[in-house]
Amino acid sequence: MATLSLSSRPLTFLRPNRTKPPLHRLLRHKPLASSSASALTPPTPRADPSSTPDPDPTPLFLRSASHPVPAAALASFRRRAAALVPPSAPHLHRHLRWLLADATADPSSDPALLRAPLDDLEAMWTRHVRERRPFQYVVGNEHWRDLVVAVREGVLIPRPETEAVVDMIRKVEGFADGRWADLGTGSGAIAVAVARELGHEGRVFAVDVSEVAVEVATLNVQRYGVQGKVEIRHGSWFEPLEDVKGKLMGVISNPPYIPTDDLPGLQPEVGWHEPKLALDGGKEGLEHLLHLCEGLSSVLKPGGFFVFEALAI
Ligand SMILES: C[S@@+](CC[C@H](N)C(=O)[O-])C[C@H]1O[C@@H](n2cnc3c(N)ncnc32)[C@H](O)[C@@H]1O
């Protein structure tokens, strides 16, 4: 089993027989090594997240606290919610505390002012416990580096190990005034984090083929006020970068890299709910990475960098 994330709000990719953590690399136009396939756990039934869209995609903690409920009703919800937690899942009690913290403007007031109707909270909690919907999708955000990144179904929840790519490129000489591309930007977490470190001339081109990702990344870029430094571009990998060919100091990417055959063995929070487009790396998990490596030389300026996340080999 390899764990890809262990944060305050954990989400893991479970892959039997994979023992190494993901690899982050900092390369100067170097080729890639391959990874090996693994055995699978039996397929698990798949929820269909598209059939139950979020009534409100705004992160819970950003919604207005406009739903008064008697403190006794809130306490009763807390007891009912806690009673749903199986003994084998103590982390769910922690999630319940976080849910209430995000949902309540002033927990000591009576009536309590909630950011969503109590019935909605009840439904959100039930989906988390019964359908294994990731907690991050329930509350609509993930804590990542020093950011609180908005997320929702259709966009990958950024993982803590991906934080390392930002630390890596910050060390590159000339980083702050360089032009960078974040290919497969998803929530835009990398692009926003990089943009906040850039100098006056620095820019990030954040590319994703997913419309949901483009929407969520746009929201995160706006929330952090880095519109002047991040350009979000919709399209496949290098396609939207024609105008900056040969001008980039570096390309950063956390492309989909789970081998297709491993997808059915992912833990339900991931396999049932996170977008296949963000996970499926094709046979051996290298399809997208190899495509990126092939195209790098056309967009990088001489001496440019490629920083990426991949499975360990
Ligand atoms: C593993 S996720 C990474 C998301 C984000 N960068 C992060 O680290 O949280 C991979 C991303 O690549 C995007 N993607 C998949 N195929 C793509 C393509 N052909 N062109 C651009 N982006 C693509 C997915 O939509 C997804 O957002």
Ligand as a Chemical Component Dictionary entry (heavy atoms), coordinates in Angstrom:
data_LIG
# 
_chem_comp.id                   LIG 
_chem_comp.type                 NON-POLYMER 
_chem_comp.pdbx_formal_charge   0 
_chem_comp.three_letter_code    LIG 
# 
loop_
_chem_comp_atom.comp_id 
_chem_comp_atom.atom_id 
_chem_comp_atom.alt_atom_id 
_chem_comp_atom.type_symbol 
_chem_comp_atom.charge 
_chem_comp_atom.model_Cartn_x 
_chem_comp_atom.model_Cartn_y 
_chem_comp_atom.model_Cartn_z 
_chem_comp_atom.pdbx_ordinal 
LIG C1  C1  C 0  -3.391 14.753 -10.929 1  
LIG S1  S1  S 1  -4.395 16.132 -11.420 2  
LIG C2  C2  C 0  -3.409 17.476 -10.809 3  
LIG C3  C3  C 0  -4.207 18.665 -10.434 4  
LIG C4  C4  C 0  -3.410 19.751 -9.704  5  
LIG N1  N1  N 0  -2.282 20.196 -10.491 6  
LIG C5  C5  C 0  -2.923 19.223 -8.379  7  
LIG O1  O1  O 0  -1.741 18.908 -8.245  8  
LIG O2  O2  O -1 -3.752 19.121 -7.457  9  
LIG C6  C6  C 0  -4.121 16.143 -13.155 10 
LIG C7  C7  C 0  -4.812 17.270 -13.894 11 
LIG O3  O3  O 0  -4.508 17.133 -15.281 12 
LIG C8  C8  C 0  -5.655 17.480 -16.014 13 
LIG N2  N2  N 0  -5.552 16.895 -17.358 14 
LIG C9  C9  C 0  -5.807 15.641 -17.753 15 
LIG N3  N3  N 0  -5.597 15.515 -19.077 16 
LIG C10 C10 C 0  -5.207 16.734 -19.520 17 
LIG C11 C11 C 0  -4.840 17.248 -20.800 18 
LIG N4  N4  N 0  -4.851 16.483 -21.889 19 
LIG N5  N5  N 0  -4.465 18.532 -20.886 20 
LIG C12 C12 C 0  -4.465 19.340 -19.799 21 
LIG N6  N6  N 0  -4.809 18.909 -18.561 22 
LIG C13 C13 C 0  -5.169 17.611 -18.426 23 
LIG C14 C14 C 0  -6.805 16.973 -15.202 24 
LIG O4  O4  O 0  -8.018 17.610 -15.558 25 
LIG C15 C15 C 0  -6.333 17.285 -13.795 26 
LIG O5  O5  O 0  -6.767 18.548 -13.383 27 
# 
loop_
_chem_comp_bond.comp_id 
_chem_comp_bond.atom_id_1 
_chem_comp_bond.atom_id_2 
_chem_comp_bond.value_order 
_chem_comp_bond.pdbx_ordinal 
LIG C1  S1  SING 1  
LIG S1  C2  SING 2  
LIG S1  C6  SING 3  
LIG C2  C3  SING 4  
LIG C3  C4  SING 5  
LIG C4  N1  SING 6  
LIG C4  C5  SING 7  
LIG C5  O1  DOUB 8  
LIG C5  O2  SING 9  
LIG C6  C7  SING 10 
LIG C7  O3  SING 11 
LIG C7  C15 SING 12 
LIG O3  C8  SING 13 
LIG C8  N2  SING 14 
LIG C8  C14 SING 15 
LIG N2  C9  SING 16 
LIG N2  C13 SING 17 
LIG C9  N3  DOUB 18 
LIG N3  C10 SING 19 
LIG C10 C11 SING 20 
LIG C10 C13 DOUB 21 
LIG C11 N4  SING 22 
LIG C11 N5  DOUB 23 
LIG N5  C12 SING 24 
LIG C12 N6  DOUB 25 
LIG N6  C13 SING 26 
LIG C14 O4  SING 27 
LIG C14 C15 SING 28 
LIG C15 O5  SING 29 
# 
